[in-house]
Amino acid sequence: MPSQTHAIANGKLSKSKTDVSGIESLIRSLLKKHTTPFMIIRESVLKKQYERFRKCLPEVTPYYAIKANPHPKIIKTFIKLGASFDVASAAEMKQVLRLGASPSKIIFANTIKRVEDIITARKRRVRLMTFDNEPELYKLSEHYPGAHVLVRIKVENQGSMVELSLKFGADPENAFVLLRKAKSLGLVPMGVSFHVGSQSKNVENYLQALEISAKIFEEAEENGMPLKVMDIGGGFPIQHFDSEIGVNFERMAAQIRKQMKLLFDRRVRFIAEPGRFLVGPSGILVTQVIGRTFRNNKNYYYLNDGIYQDFSGMVFDHCKYEFKTFRRGQKFLSTLAGPTCDSFDTLSVNEEIPELYLNDVVFVKNIGAYSSASACSGFNGFEPAKIVII
Ligand SMILES: *Cc1c(COP(=O)(O)O)cnc(C)c1O
């Protein structure tokens, strides 16, 4: 039905047009008050993502993985919304506690913990944690007897942008034995956790991991050690590019939910550790052109933010971004680079963008996660973008 297709296409076109001008006018108004580079974090989007998660996975308690973006105002926003938190170190733990989170709403989800961090967890009564190996259990039983433990298993990370099973996770066949060992050492075996890898567009990773986990629950039940908590980790994907296909959180969540209902007892408590999903879409990075030249037959534009600062996700997060400008018209193949004296500090060598001039704005949406969090301070004298929360 060509007429309907046409109508849908028109609908999409007009929506994206208003989105663009809305974001452009937001940036223009903030440019009057702030110097670039700055990272806009929209509280309304944090709230929207949190509510989307709750609505699509109502049986799953989200523990925001603060490593994605530990800005205090973001943590406070999630505390107000009733979220729980995933921390990986004593410093992260102290930060969320200081901002008002309850210790009962924190999971210490680093499977390899420093002894002094385990001691901090005990003192601060953060009781729930993950592990994936036997030596860690000896550490925990010595420094935190009675800790509640989830065994993290190794699962498929196929199609995920960031592989995590390369470094973490016990073989599922050993999971029950490890939990039984935990019990014999005076710890409390609570359940199973996994992480399918970050930005996992492939729902099969979750479905398969749940199936493997359910078998461990069965084995534990049969051996008189019933488990209570199933932690489905993070990895929930977002759209980094406007035209990106294959990211449909609603559909993915529905499939995950169906699998949980099919395989687990109703009394099992589900938790998750979303990072990128909750904070990524809220961020817009605004930079300006500080220099331009023509070399290698291309326009070269130098921006005041780069790989060492808020584009650090290009290295650590294996992320690519969509660079946008306020200019319209003919596009030329161009290179975008950061401000430091390192040719590694190149953001793209094949951007199709209109001709830009000094001080022109270049901005990137969906960059709230794994960006400022891993930016390094002061390399070559350049600081990360100021964070502007609106
Ligand atoms: C990084 C991390 C997360 C968050 O992952 P996202 O892909 O951002 O959702 C959750 N849990 C653990 C253990 C992590 O290391």
PDBQT file of the ligand as one rigid body, heavy atoms in Angstrom, charges set to zero:
ROOT
HETATM    1  C1  LIG A 401      29.675  -2.206  33.029  1.00  0.00    +0.000 C 
HETATM    2  C2  LIG A 401      28.814  -3.142  33.774  1.00  0.00    +0.000 A 
HETATM    3  C3  LIG A 401      27.433  -2.972  33.766  1.00  0.00    +0.000 A 
HETATM    4  C4  LIG A 401      26.738  -1.966  32.890  1.00  0.00    +0.000 C 
HETATM    5  O1  LIG A 401      26.705  -2.409  31.584  1.00  0.00    +0.000 OA
HETATM    6  P1  LIG A 401      25.867  -1.645  30.432  1.00  0.00    +0.000 P 
HETATM    7  O2  LIG A 401      26.231  -2.388  29.209  1.00  0.00    +0.000 OA
HETATM    8  O3  LIG A 401      26.287  -0.235  30.433  1.00  0.00    +0.000 OA
HETATM    9  O4  LIG A 401      24.429  -1.810  30.766  1.00  0.00    +0.000 OA
HETATM   10  C5  LIG A 401      26.689  -3.824  34.552  1.00  0.00    +0.000 A 
HETATM   11  N1  LIG A 401      27.269  -4.785  35.313  1.00  0.00    +0.000 NA
HETATM   12  C6  LIG A 401      28.582  -4.967  35.342  1.00  0.00    +0.000 A 
HETATM   13  C7  LIG A 401      29.144  -6.024  36.212  1.00  0.00    +0.000 C 
HETATM   14  C8  LIG A 401      29.408  -4.176  34.570  1.00  0.00    +0.000 A 
HETATM   15  O5  LIG A 401      30.733  -4.374  34.571  1.00  0.00    +0.000 OA
ENDROOT
TORSDOF 0
